[in-house]
């Protein structure tokens, strides 16, 4: 090895995006909080409900909480389990095949998630809606005994309506108190986590799908396509999302689906502008010219070569957009607009207004949940912005 320059062999490898993100304390705290919220949403029936997780009364072991699963419960629980299983399978595959690169590992993970999503969708849409009439309240209250009866940590349902302990202050039996109908506030908040996260994720997926498609076409092709997309952006920007949702819900049935769809359809101009700017900047770079010289199609160049390099600012914008979607849904629920059966944090806040002097817990706990979720999303967005900044890669 004499005479060979080894100065470059001892240099450390540059940190990856995840390593740069992990070094930031506040964004990591935000990421942990968001992960906890998704776990709570997926395991809501096992955390708060009036049906036992395990029950045995001389006729074998039963799982009442699974017997009462709805389609929504199945999708959340199965999706969470499939994501964990795919993640650990990809890790195991990389252990038994150390030569597997990070890109190949991501492809394997995406393949496993796609297969799991297809199986979950096939089972979920055919999942029967069971009408379960068994009442386990006497076992919870001590009126009856069973050989085995394990209730969730919060052994009250979100819509139990006992009407016996209305507006009880926080105590050991009801940690966050009760509302005007006697429902446990903590149980409603646990199940309301699903609404906030579902609105945020669905709205931002619709927003990114439209914004990336239109922004990429405008930035890559230019000309009349660019002019048309810019005029469309100017038109959509004139409609504030909050008031547009109010106007549309005045003519449509009050369903949470319309709220998610309208927010996504009106928040895409920002994503489109970012994507257009990145494609305008990169469409004449050398790697794009080389791809054209090789005879690759425009669609392949856009999707395989330019888009991966243009996604960094779009992802950062998406995290801030999720926070905005949660605030819009909470504001609508606070005003009483939307489905009355929707167990959201904003709905809990709206029930606080007539009881301003006697039920402070109806505003403090849901308001704190909204605040913490929005702050966590903003922290993650700021962390991604710093981790993806090319000036900080060294």
Secondary structure, DSSP 4 states (H G I P E B T S, - for coil): -TT---TTTSSPPPPPHHHHHHT-HHHHHHHHHHHHHHHHHHTHHHHB-SS-SEEESSS-EE-HHHHT--HHHHHHHHHHHHHHHHHHHHHHHHHH-TT--HHHHHHHHHHHHHHHHHHHHHHHTT----------HHHHHTSS--SEEE--SB-S-TT----SSTTPPS-SSSTT-B-TTS-BHHHHHHHHHHHHHHHHHHHHHHHHHHHHHHHHHHHHH-HHHHHHHHHHHHHHHTS-HHHHHHHHHTTS---HHHHHHHHHHHSHHHHHHHHHHHHHHHTTSHHHHHHHHTT--HHHIIIIIIHHHHHHHHHHHHHHHHHHHHHHHHHHHHTT-S-TT---HHHHHHTTGGGTTT-THHHHHHHHHHHHHHHHHHHHHHHHHHHT-GGG--
